[in-house]
C-alpha cells in the first residue's frame, strides 16, 4: 500500500509540474485601481487556496448559525 501512495504522490506532482510549465503566460487581474500580473498557474493556485479558505469559513459560519437557530433556549 505504501508504494501505491508513493506512486500517487509522484503522479500528482508530475501533473502539477506539467500544468505549471504549460501555463507560463501571464494574466493581469484588476480591481478598482489595483492590478496584479502573475503567471496563469500561480494565479490558479492562489484562487484555489483562497476558495478553500473562504469556503471552509463560510461553511463553518452557516453551521454555527444553523445550530444556534435550532437549539432550544431554557
PEPEMO-V702950 format. One record per residue. N is the residue number from 1. PHI is phi in whole degrees, -180 to 180 (NA if undefined). PSI is psi in whole degrees, -180 to 180 (* if undefined). Layout:
N PHI PSI
N PHI PSI
//
This chain:
1 NA -33
2 -62 -39
3 -68 -31
4 -66 -41
5 -66 -40
6 -65 -43
7 -63 -41
8 -63 -42
9 -64 -40
10 -67 -43
11 -65 -44
12 -65 -41
13 -64 -42
14 -63 -40
15 -65 -42
16 -66 -44
17 -65 -40
18 -61 -45
19 -60 -43
20 -61 -47
21 -79 -19
22 -89 -8
23 -125 62
24 -90 -4
25 -63 154
26 -101 154
27 -133 142
28 -111 127
29 -113 131
30 -122 141
31 -142 115
32 56 -113
33 -102 -1
34 -95 148
35 -145 152
36 -139 129
37 -114 121
38 -139 159
39 -64 151
40 -58 -41
41 -66 -40
42 -68 -42
43 -61 -43
44 -62 -43
45 -63 -43
46 -64 -41
47 -65 -39
48 -63 -47
49 -64 -44
50 -62 -39
51 -65 -39
52 -64 -44
53 -67 -50
54 -71 -35
55 -65 -43
56 -65 -41
57 -67 -40
58 -67 -42
59 -65 -40
60 -63 -41
61 -62 -48
62 -66 -35
63 -64 -44
64 -66 -40
65 -64 -44
66 -64 -45
67 -64 -39
68 -67 -34
69 -77 -27
70 -96 -9
71 -76 140
72 -83 141
73 -95 143
74 -109 *
//
